[in-house]
Amino acid sequence: MITAHQPRCVLLVPHTGRKSNVTTAALAAELLHDANIDVRVLVHPNDTTIASHPVLSQFTRVSHSEEATEGVELVLVLGGDGTFLRAADLSHQADIPVLGINLGHVGFLAEWEQDALDEAVIRVIAGDYRVEERMTIDVTVLDADGSLIGNGWALNEVSIENNNRRGVLDAVLGVDGRPVSSFGCDGVLISTPTGSTAYAFSAGGPVLWPELDAILVVPNNAHALFTKPLVVSPNSVVAVESQPNTASATAVMDGFRSIHMPPGASVEVRKGKRSVKWIRLDSLPFADRLVSKLRLPVEGWRGMSHSTPDESE
């Protein structure tokens, strides 16, 4: 925890794929530096863009590791959802807040857009923000004998993906130790409410409000009568078992952390022990974000009635 006697420090995580993104990252770094806040910049191992930049090269550059967040009060992400998820991996590990400014396309995970960068940084400097807790999921992969293969976690989802594109993955879905359905599929998505607007949404799952604690299960291109999405209790354990005679699979968490699943392996998913600390700069309802990000048509809406029924009736 940062105290008033410790130097303040922010970890800047920029997406450097476009020149305009790098310019924006340099502006954010200068604003923080001018406010006497130390800046670290996360870089890829073979980075040359930041190392050669006249402004960003002056700041400490760090790799994706535990040392990157030592003494850091928050992680500031400038990019799209992929950049945010990689940054959230560091913030989750260090149990510090993360703030996203969208420089990508939809950018559902970002709090604000690029044109509000100056105000967002000013709010960070002043500490004028609040922190929400976003639910995560913990993932355990076991082999056919029940021995541990690996552990992981996800903010959005774990995607159990068939490695054989010429066939289907034969899987059995279970909840709380009981079988629910079996089917051949391309895979199974197990998502948090935050991830319900991502891969699970594209696969036909419902949108869950982020305030809801629940686990969403979405079979992906499944061949069976009962393959509808399920919303289960956050206290439940969701399991996906692959059949011993099926192809190998991969459990992919948030699109970039993966665990190999040999034939007969299973995945168990529980509510995460540690949430992600999510910085909020405004109090706009999720419905407004949904409409804005997905450009949903809302013509004809007349508003809710605020009249109070007659108490005498």
Secondary structure, 3 states (H helix, E strand, C coil): CCCCCCCCEEEEEECCCCHHHHHHHHHHHHHHHHCCCEEEEECCCCCCCCCCCCCHHHCEEECCCHHHHCCCCEEEEEECHHHHHHHHHHHHHHCCCEEEEECCCCCCCCCEEHHHHHHHHHHHHHCCCEEEEECCEEEEEECCCCCEEEEEEECCEEEEEECCCCCCEEEEEEECCEEEEEEEECEEEEECCHHHHCHHHHCCCCCCCCCCCCEEEEEECCECCCCCCEEECCCCCEEEEECCCCCCEEEEECCCEEEEECCCCEEEEEECCCCEEEEECCCCCHHHHHHHHHCCCCCCCCCCCCCCCCCCC
